[in-house]
Amino acid sequence: MQNSLWLYGAEPLSLNTLSSSLNCDVCIVGGGLTGVYTAYLLAKKGVDVVLLEANSSVAFGTTAHSTGKLTPQHGTVFQQLLTTFNEDEARTYYKANVSAIEQALKHVTVDIFQRADSYLYATTEQGVDSIKKELEAYKKLGIPGVETKDTELPFEVNTALKMENTTQIHPTKFTNHFAKLAIKEGAKFFVNTRVTKLIIEENRLITESELEVSFKSIVLATHYPIEAVKGLHLAKLSIDRSYLMATKTSELLKGQYLSTDNTSRTIRTALIENQPYLIFGGSSHIAGVVQNTQTYYETLEKEMIATFDLSKPEFLWSAQDPNTADYIPYVGRISASEPRIYIATGYRKWGLSNSLVAGEIISTEITSGKHIAQHLYSPSRNLFGKTFMRMLKAIGFTVSSLAEGYLMRIEAPKCTHLGCKTQWNEGDETWDCPCHGSRYDKFGNVIEGPAVYPLKLE
């Protein structure tokens, strides 16, 4: 496995493993930023919260493999939103992210975050066209943005779109900070506690150790919701994998950058133990379909060394994220017929700010309040045409992957989620499932769901 910069020197919280069955008002499954922040907001309101994390620590999974950009500038999302939603709805997406970020930062010490301008930049005509369209969307929606050619990058850009005074964070420290606050407010956190069965009709779940947690409401903040198959929400998600690397540099950038060219690149710096690091990444593909991902690392490494005149990267890691058909995550009550179940997924590589929005929406809904974005993010929203087509594509891909797996990878272990044949990933030393994105380490242990059981490798 490769190592994320955000895990370098990061101290895991000292948390216990669930050792006895218990009851609670709200059970949260998943200890990333979404689960932790939701637990914090609920505990602050006096709700009895239990959070269960399958790994040995919170904040060491998907959250720790992000870019650490905490910004409402989510690529060229606003021009895309205006093709599906009206201006008020697109504006709500922006306002919800801005508000959630600023509310969270009120409770964070200054050593965990830094202010930085966010830039979209282009070096090709296609990229320029995309930025021009995004700028028009900004103007329609009243989003502050400035077109410029002035950047800190060591190459000329054709144009760039700057959003001022955004934020970058150390995602592991940021999440751990809110975990400590949640526990202080009375939330109970348990690690090494994998949920293997959800019995909705009886308001309880069962862990790998055959312990039970009974609840009034449950929040599935697991990136790939266990019960999402019930409403076919999983089938409406496509899953992309992208690559990141970090190496020592001499100075910090004041901005954080994302290209709008066909070959997208993300660039930022971070100060880790008083040493500046450049973070560079890109090269996405559908998760689980590439056997040797080392070629992606090699391409990025050559480009980074040539462009920035820096040494070979010390940290290499990859991230994967589900995408929804309409660019808005699924957050909130899973459906009107299942008022006890809440999900948060489909962040489209912008999971940090959307995790904060998710925490606000879910905690507000559970306590019978109203959030400005709850209808926009609702998992039960019915954009039937696009969603149905995406669902068909996802199901078709799953079926073809099942067939190909049995024909071409006869000896490969079967994914414990739905039985697809996995594929060995040389670059990351993982078993990857091309159907729904489950990942296992070389020993067969689950790294990312929706699978909950380990592979049988014998």
MOBELLIN-V329668 format. One record per run of one state. SS is the DSSP state (A for helix, B for strand, O for the rest). FROM is the first residue (numbers start at 1). TO is the last residue. If there is no record, write none. Layout:
SS&FROM&TO / SS&FROM&TO
This chain:
O&1&4 / A&5&7 / O&8&15 / B&16&16 / O&17&21 / B&22&29 / O&30&32 / A&33&44 / O&45&48 / B&49&52 / O&53&62 / A&63&65 / O&66&68 / B&69&70 / O&71&76 / A&77&81 / O&82&86 / A&87&105 / O&106&112 / B&113&122 / O&123&124 / A&125&141 / O&142&145 / B&146&148 / O&149&158 / B&159&169 / O&170&170 / A&171&184 / O&185&187 / B&188&190 / O&191&194 / B&195&199 / A&200&202 / O&203&203 / B&204&207 / O&208&211 / B&212&220 / O&221&225 / A&226&231 / O&232&233 / A&234&236 / O&237&237 / B&238&248 / O&249&254 / B&255&259 / O&260&264 / B&265&272 / O&273&274 / B&275&286 / O&287&293 / A&294&308 / O&309&314 / B&315&323 / O&324&329 / B&330&335 / O&336&337 / B&338&345 / O&346&350 / A&351&366 / O&367&373 / A&374&377 / O&378&383 / A&384&408 / O&409&413 / B&414&414 / O&415&420 / B&421&425 / O&426&429 / B&430&433 / O&434&438 / B&439&441 / O&442&445 / B&446&448 / O&449&458
